[in-house]
Amino acid sequence: MARQLNAATPDLAAFRAAIGDVPASSDAATLKLKSRDFFWFSPILKPLLEGRQADLVVSPRDKADVTRVAAAAARNRVPLTVRGGGTGNYGQAVPLAGGVVLDLAGLDRTVRAVPGAGRFEAGATMLAIDRALRPRGWEMRFFPSTRRQATIGGFIAGGAAGAGSCTWGQIADPGAVIAVEVVTVEETPRILELSGRDVLKVVHAYGTNGIITEVAVPLAPCQPYAERIIAFPSLSDAARFGMAFTAAEGIAKKLVTILDGRIPPLIRKLKPIVPERSAAALVMVAEPQAPAMAEMAADFAGKVVWARDAEASEAAALADAGAPPLYEYAWNHTTLHALKSEPGMTYLQVRFPAGRELETIAAVEAAFGDEMLLHLEYQRRFGRVFVSSLPLLRFRSAERLAAVIDQIAALGGSVSNPHTYVLDGAGWKRTDAPQRAFKRLADPHSLLNPGKLADLAE
Ligand SMILES: Cc1cc2nc3c(=O)[nH]c(=O)nc-3n(C[C@H](O)[C@H](O)[C@H](O)COP(=O)(O)OP(=O)(O)OC[C@H]3O[C@@H](n4cnc5c(N)ncnc54)[C@H](O)[C@@H]3O)c2cc1C
């Protein structure tokens, strides 16, 4: 199947000759490692994607190398799958048609940083960016919980939100990305600059319509974020605290994660901290305002059961000192830790309806019993609180999974299905007309990440 995705036969030998001294490897271990992401979170994707591999991994050192590779791929009709940190959950970075994996880790420079904004090469990790920004007093507004490995290019092309979204929203929100530089895959590649709404042409397009080489984003002033874990008598108390605390704009915060009482016992770090059957909030809050946060938690019967000060929290995140940062237990890291205790677990991505979040959460909690364990993430977007969920699901079968998705929809939730690698098969996320039009322009031979767009997948 994979090889038929592109009509013309790829000429890998000619490609290799054309890229000259650009570093490349066909070593078996490298091919295996660089052809994978975290698709194995999904019992549906695992058997579909296991063993799919590139023929060559190419590691450009700079933009000139990228352009040379793009030209060689176009001329020799070689499929090209761009790779950042390889932390995607849906097999986005798996090369379904073989060919070349283009590993952008070597493009990791800060192009420019001014007060309030920074421009970075696409292969820079979110953590390296924040380390570089720290002495200037600025930081990334938000980052995925995979901050250590995830690149800014991969976040733009495959991610959505993360720690900081409780204040700053999501990657596709207006102003979240200032500009993107894209190299086209043509015989003579062009370097295009997209800014304003045009950035949406490549945001969350899984690298199907251009090679992102640089990204400019707005920055936030650094805050001394302290970490707190708060225990609550019930999920409902914790969820109501999440709403109130996220809405409290006067308190600077970076993380508002709520776990139902059955999740902490599955996670080694949390088990001894969170009292049995208590729901928990994982919070990053500006240290001087941590007491104000604790008072709000107390309004919902919440008690702080663990605390780490800002200095130690920052050392854990930026200098790897001490226990991992709290955000590495949030977002899809919650799933990762739960999978370690219960390998039969998987997850979904759910949004709750505006104004009916709490009743819908209660309805979902009641409907699924021990089959589903609720994990909520709070975001602030467009002047209001958004509640989404990465619920843990005890997987039974593909049919049952589909029925669960339907049932959540019937209760008012909307699901983005993480068990598909096809972009248009995922629920909320649809490629729109400008993304399709941009693909025709930037990837006229349809070589980029073949198999990930619904009508082009065979
Ligand atoms: C434990 C865990 C926790 C996670 N938590 C979060 C979270 O909090 N928030 C979130 O949004 N996601 C999360 N994710 C998913 C993932 O980590 C993020 O989306 C991350 O930003 C992906 O970056 P990456 O560099 O690893 O991208 P990759 O996985 O390498 O690539 C992702 C997609 O983007 C394409 N791509 C990569 N770089 C480029 C480029 N320069 N140009 C064009 N296309 C490119 C790839 O082809 C692929 O389709 C999590 C995943 C795991 C396993």
Ligand as a Chemical Component Dictionary entry (heavy atoms), coordinates in Angstrom:
data_LIG
# 
_chem_comp.id                   LIG 
_chem_comp.type                 NON-POLYMER 
_chem_comp.pdbx_formal_charge   0 
_chem_comp.three_letter_code    LIG 
# 
loop_
_chem_comp_atom.comp_id 
_chem_comp_atom.atom_id 
_chem_comp_atom.alt_atom_id 
_chem_comp_atom.type_symbol 
_chem_comp_atom.charge 
_chem_comp_atom.model_Cartn_x 
_chem_comp_atom.model_Cartn_y 
_chem_comp_atom.model_Cartn_z 
_chem_comp_atom.pdbx_ordinal 
LIG C1  C1  C 0 3.491  12.309 26.950 1  
LIG C2  C2  C 0 2.985  13.268 25.911 2  
LIG C3  C3  C 0 2.451  14.490 26.312 3  
LIG C4  C4  C 0 1.985  15.413 25.341 4  
LIG N1  N1  N 0 1.443  16.602 25.743 5  
LIG C5  C5  C 0 1.010  17.500 24.805 6  
LIG C6  C6  C 0 0.501  18.768 25.200 7  
LIG O1  O1  O 0 0.526  19.169 26.370 8  
LIG N2  N2  N 0 0.018  19.582 24.220 9  
LIG C7  C7  C 0 0.065  19.237 22.885 10 
LIG O2  O2  O 0 -0.363 20.019 22.042 11 
LIG N3  N3  N 0 0.569  18.050 22.506 12 
LIG C8  C8  C 0 1.057  17.200 23.424 13 
LIG N4  N4  N 0 1.613  16.016 23.029 14 
LIG C9  C9  C 0 1.827  15.772 21.598 15 
LIG C10 C10 C 0 3.211  16.325 21.135 16 
LIG O3  O3  O 0 4.166  16.164 22.140 17 
LIG C11 C11 C 0 3.179  17.811 20.811 18 
LIG O4  O4  O 0 2.170  18.111 19.900 19 
LIG C12 C12 C 0 4.515  18.343 20.306 20 
LIG O5  O5  O 0 4.410  19.728 20.158 21 
LIG C13 C13 C 0 4.965  17.753 18.977 22 
LIG O6  O6  O 0 6.252  18.304 18.688 23 
LIG P1  P1  P 0 7.381  17.403 18.039 24 
LIG O7  O7  O 0 8.558  18.288 17.780 25 
LIG O8  O8  O 0 7.647  16.199 18.863 26 
LIG O9  O9  O 0 6.674  17.033 16.672 27 
LIG P2  P2  P 0 6.745  15.672 15.831 28 
LIG O10 O10 O 0 6.063  14.585 16.580 29 
LIG O11 O11 O 0 8.121  15.433 15.373 30 
LIG O12 O12 O 0 5.870  16.109 14.578 31 
LIG C14 C14 C 0 4.509  16.381 14.690 32 
LIG C15 C15 C 0 3.939  16.634 13.285 33 
LIG O13 O13 O 0 4.471  17.839 12.788 34 
LIG C16 C16 C 0 5.230  17.632 11.591 35 
LIG N5  N5  N 0 6.411  18.494 11.718 36 
LIG C17 C17 C 0 7.360  18.477 12.677 37 
LIG N6  N6  N 0 8.232  19.467 12.486 38 
LIG C18 C18 C 0 7.838  20.116 11.356 39 
LIG C19 C19 C 0 8.348  21.214 10.615 40 
LIG N7  N7  N 0 9.428  21.889 11.027 41 
LIG N8  N8  N 0 7.718  21.586 9.471  42 
LIG C20 C20 C 0 6.598  20.937 9.051  43 
LIG N9  N9  N 0 6.073  19.892 9.712  44 
LIG C21 C21 C 0 6.677  19.490 10.855 45 
LIG C22 C22 C 0 5.545  16.146 11.556 46 
LIG O14 O14 O 0 5.666  15.689 10.236 47 
LIG C23 C23 C 0 4.332  15.576 12.261 48 
LIG O15 O15 O 0 3.284  15.449 11.340 49 
LIG C24 C24 C 0 2.061  15.079 23.974 50 
LIG C25 C25 C 0 2.610  13.847 23.575 51 
LIG C26 C26 C 0 3.072  12.956 24.534 52 
LIG C27 C27 C 0 3.686  11.673 24.076 53 
# 
loop_
_chem_comp_bond.comp_id 
_chem_comp_bond.atom_id_1 
_chem_comp_bond.atom_id_2 
_chem_comp_bond.value_order 
_chem_comp_bond.pdbx_ordinal 
LIG C1  C2  SING 1  
LIG C2  C3  SING 2  
LIG C2  C26 DOUB 3  
LIG C3  C4  DOUB 4  
LIG C4  N1  SING 5  
LIG C4  C24 SING 6  
LIG N1  C5  DOUB 7  
LIG C5  C6  SING 8  
LIG C5  C8  SING 9  
LIG C6  O1  DOUB 10 
LIG C6  N2  SING 11 
LIG N2  C7  SING 12 
LIG C7  O2  DOUB 13 
LIG C7  N3  SING 14 
LIG N3  C8  DOUB 15 
LIG C8  N4  SING 16 
LIG N4  C9  SING 17 
LIG N4  C24 SING 18 
LIG C9  C10 SING 19 
LIG C10 O3  SING 20 
LIG C10 C11 SING 21 
LIG C11 O4  SING 22 
LIG C11 C12 SING 23 
LIG C12 O5  SING 24 
LIG C12 C13 SING 25 
LIG C13 O6  SING 26 
LIG O6  P1  SING 27 
LIG P1  O7  DOUB 28 
LIG P1  O8  SING 29 
LIG P1  O9  SING 30 
LIG O9  P2  SING 31 
LIG P2  O10 DOUB 32 
LIG P2  O11 SING 33 
LIG P2  O12 SING 34 
LIG O12 C14 SING 35 
LIG C14 C15 SING 36 
LIG C15 O13 SING 37 
LIG C15 C23 SING 38 
LIG O13 C16 SING 39 
LIG C16 N5  SING 40 
LIG C16 C22 SING 41 
LIG N5  C17 SING 42 
LIG N5  C21 SING 43 
LIG C17 N6  DOUB 44 
LIG N6  C18 SING 45 
LIG C18 C19 SING 46 
LIG C18 C21 DOUB 47 
LIG C19 N7  SING 48 
LIG C19 N8  DOUB 49 
LIG N8  C20 SING 50 
LIG C20 N9  DOUB 51 
LIG N9  C21 SING 52 
LIG C22 O14 SING 53 
LIG C22 C23 SING 54 
LIG C23 O15 SING 55 
LIG C24 C25 DOUB 56 
LIG C25 C26 SING 57 
LIG C26 C27 SING 58 
# 
